[in-house]
Amino acid sequence: MLRDLLSGNFSGDAASIDPAQLAGAAGLPNDPASIAALMSQLRGAMSNTGDGINWDLALRRAEEKVAASQEQVTPEQRAQFDQAFNIAALWLDEVIAVSEITVPPTLITRRQWVMQTMPVWTQLAEPVATSIADTLTTALGDQLPEEMRAMLAQATPMMRSLSGTLFAMQLGEVVGELATEVISGGDIGIPLLAEQQAALLPQNVMEFGDDLDVSVDQVQIYLAVRELAHARLFRHARWLRLHLISAITSFAQGISVDASKLEELASGFDPSNPEELRQAMVDGSLIPPKSEAQLAALAQLETMLALIEGWVTVVTSEATHRLPGSVSIAEMVRRRRAAGGPAESAFATLVGLELRPRRQRDAAAMWQAVTDAVGNDARDALWAHPDILPTAADLDDPQALVARVVAKAAGVEPEPDEVDQALEALLRGDGPERPQDPNEPSA
């Protein structure tokens, strides 16, 4: 394919290119319609002189993915879920000190979920897609003979466009698959929908309930409570959405592609065995081990996701204690969030970032301990500012956090730490004396 590209002979159906193998290597469906669409997109990519990635391809691919299986929301479902949301709002009012959302909750189809969440997915994926394109062109430039490098320089925009096209279509494939797995707007843990928007996917909710020996109305109410709790938390903690998305984006921008792995794969690639390339793309082996800075950022991000999931779990449990099947539903939700679905795993390998709250149980136990000690209002006040939010150390030792919030509730001033003592000394003028400047007039 590269030979034809550099010689200018590539038309999308060159004899040296097997479209089926290319689709298989990229992890895309190997059916005639998908292959025809892939080749059409690649031909379009070759004529694209821009440097950016056409993320509309990801959206279109995701929409095509869900088109065949999507079901519309029926009037009967709308009536059932409206009632579930009304009950959920009343029950949540009893157990949280968080104000209601001002946007009515809604029901969406799989396609609507794709359309409304794709801007966030592309924001998370763009740093990795850019890194792949940069590494690919650099690696090719290092490997090519000197006489061909000028030719590569002319073909570089086209190579970047082709790389971006393939990546966008892979992302669309993953997001389309995710649309068949998620049950709500907050199901992944991060705010994918617009601010304050709570939403359920009735088709997926019904499929989720098929695996439970619990009545449909109980499942609907329980999931409505969880979704409203998630949306209300992000309305209450206005800083939380930007804080979380910024943390994810910063982590993603630090991801690179291992050029040596890419070169090793290219040098030994067997065109008759595209599975080797496809496996390298989906198992994450092209992404090098995380740096210390990335590991620290990831730990902070995982703690934040766990705190959100743990809080939602605790308040949902308290709000749904009237439901006979709440324990069974809660366990099913916990297992889904802990394990993640196939599409979530595919996104993790594609972008190099897992969105699972690994410390979900620890966070739930911590929030429950705080609730038991000081009540709902003091618990929810911890979301007022990122500086007072519990940390990973508090997940390790919840009792230390409980002692602090109990003391604060009782009006007891906490013991000053080293920073507080240093500041107090500085304000009193007790800090270390500054050497006298010989040019400074004496007092």
QUIPE-V570009 format. One record per residue. PSI is psi in whole degrees, 0 to 359 (* if undefined). Layout:
psi = [PSI;PSI]
This chain:
psi = [318;319;314;325;312;333;353;14;358;126;3;349;31;148;333;356;125;106;326;320;320;317;318;319;328;358;22;158;141;60;157;317;317;321;318;319;319;311;325;318;321;321;321;323;324;332;359;117;356;161;346;172;135;91;350;333;320;317;314;320;319;319;320;325;321;350;317;327;354;141;142;157;126;158;324;317;319;319;318;315;328;317;320;318;323;315;317;318;318;316;323;325;332;341;356;150;47;132;160;156;152;354;127;141;155;167;134;156;174;318;320;323;318;311;320;337;345;323;322;319;317;326;321;327;338;318;322;318;319;319;319;314;316;315;321;311;324;316;319;320;323;330;333;150;156;320;344;353;325;323;321;321;322;330;354;313;322;320;319;321;318;315;314;324;313;318;317;320;325;317;317;321;317;313;322;321;322;324;337;351;321;152;350;172;326;14;327;339;332;156;93;332;176;159;133;1;120;137;145;151;97;319;315;327;318;321;324;317;340;334;5;145;57;145;152;319;326;318;316;316;315;312;329;321;312;314;318;321;317;313;320;323;316;336;318;311;84;332;343;318;307;320;316;312;321;321;319;316;318;320;315;326;340;356;137;176;135;105;322;322;320;318;318;319;318;321;330;16;132;110;337;356;70;346;328;315;317;318;321;327;325;344;1;10;342;348;120;166;149;143;170;320;320;320;321;317;320;319;318;319;317;323;317;315;321;320;317;309;320;318;313;320;315;312;328;318;317;322;335;22;342;341;122;328;14;323;316;318;318;319;321;317;316;317;321;317;325;321;324;151;174;319;323;321;321;320;321;319;328;319;345;23;123;140;27;137;88;329;37;314;317;317;319;318;321;312;325;320;319;318;314;328;317;356;176;320;311;325;310;339;342;347;6;329;145;335;338;3;142;153;181;325;326;330;326;325;77;330;329;319;316;317;321;314;328;316;319;319;330;359;14;128;134;153;131;138;187;321;316;318;319;318;318;319;321;320;329;349;18;10;175;140;139;135;143;127;124;335;355;130;143;161;*]
